[in-house]
Amino acid sequence: MSTFLGEDQFVIWANAGEWDRLRELHQLPRTWANKARLAELRTPNPRPAR
């Protein structure tokens, strides 16, 4: 989701789907019952082609 450009410089992108994934990751309780879903949400979606 981000690209390191140099010291303290990043390029960050997120389309609507990424924002939804990040929001769900933030809101999902860290419990054993959610372990599989948390693992899915921790993996970013591929960056869209330009």
ABEGO torsion letter per residue (X at the ends): XBBBAEBGBBBBBBBAAAAAAAAAAAABBBBAAAAAAAAAAABBBBBBBX
